[in-house]
Amino acid sequence: MSALRRRKAGNIVMLSLTYVASVLATLPLLFILFHLLQKGASTVSPDFFTHMPRPVGEAGGGMSNAIVGTLILIGIAGAIGLPVGIGAGLYLAEKRTGALAMTVRFLSDVLNGLPSIVLGIFAWQFLVRPFGNFSALAGGIALGAMMIPLVTRTTEEMIRLVPNSLREAALALGYPRWRTSLSVILRTALPGIVTGALVAIARIAGETAPLLFTAFGNQFWSTALREPIAALPLQIFAYAISPYDEWHAQAWAGALVLIVIVLVISLAARHVTRARFGSSTD
């Protein structure tokens, strides 16, 4: 009986520790959300989404140019990072043990851990300095490069979960290998790949360091890809370090909108995951 009591006591202690660890893991996010709501909710209004920034000393205004700029940058990054990442992940899943595949896999892991500011410096060196000006295109390319390794590894793992019997059945029916990969394997793994893509987009949506060296920011309305463009992270950074209370309030509101965008994307990824893997358990 004493051994049974010890096992029960150990079980209770370990369960309690896991509960405490779970609560502690969520506390930073809850604290951030509460603080942003407290500081920024009063400034968020319809004008914030439809008006341009006001000059110093004037109350009101918004970040419509920064919101549109962020969406443009995410669109450019997705157009560059998603096809490359999905294609590379498909190759790694099909060629698991080749020398090139192992090299690409290793370099993807290294790039995934590369500090964003380092990537921003390289983007400035090769995309900004040769052309003599900052641009939205350079910022989108820098963010797209950050997406590639995450999408690559997610795509590879999702394709590996596809049963090999599907590939064998398609090949037995006379499908060529490339058509099997695109029409059968990729389609089966598509929900998981979409989840990885949404997670990658959520990650780059709040990046600031690469944009400081590429997009640079713009106080005016601009959607030109070859000109500097506003973005929420850049606008928040500029307003947060300013000495003006009006801009500080705008920075809190911008941070709240940005984290809501990230949460919406994350919830979309969770919904796709549940639609893919939850249906089999219903």
C-alpha positions, 0 to 999 in steps of 0.5 A: 500500500505504501508503494501505491500511495507513493505512486499516487502522490507522485502522479498528483505532484507531476500533474500539478506541475504540468498544470502550473507550467501550462498556466505560466506558458499562457500568462505572457500572452494574456498579459500582453493582450490585456495590456494592449487592450488597456492601452490601445482599445480607446484609440482604435476607431473607424478613423484609425482604419480609414485615415492617414497619420496626422501631424504632430500636435493634432489629435486623431488620425489613423494608420490606413497607409500602414495597414494597406502597406502591411497587406501588400508586403505580406502578399509579395512575401507569399507570392515569393515564399510559398511556391518556393517553399512548397516546391522545396518541401515536395522535393525533400519529401520525395528525395529523402536521402539524396546528398542534395536533399540533405544539404537543402534540409540542413541549410533550411534549418540554418536559415530558419534560425537566422536572425531577422536583422541579419537577413535585413542587412543582406537584403539591403546589400543586394536589393536596396543599395544597387538600385539606390532606393528603398522599396516595397518589393525589397521588403516583400522579398526579404519577408518571403525569404524568411517564409521559405524555410518554415514552409519548406519544412512544414510541407516536407513533414505533411507530405511524409504523413501521406500513406505510401499506399496512395503513391503506390496505387497511383503509380500502379494506375500508370500515373507518372511520378511527377503527376503522382506527386502533384495530383495525389500526394500534394492534394492529400497533404494540402490542408497541412501545407495551408496550415504551415503557410498561414503560420509562416505568414503570421510569423512575418506579419510582425517583423520589423528589422528586415523592413527597416533596411528595405521598405523603410516606411512612408508617412504618405499613401503609397502602393508603388512597389518600387517606392518606400512603403508604410507598414504597421511594425515600422509605424509602431516603432517610429511612434513608440520612440517618439516623445509625443503622447498622441503618437504613443497612443497610436503606437498602442493602437497599431500594436493591438491591430497587429496582434489581432491580425496575427491571432486571426491568421493563427486561428485560421491555421488552427481551423484548417488543422482541425478540419484536416485532422479532427474530422477523422476522430469525429 
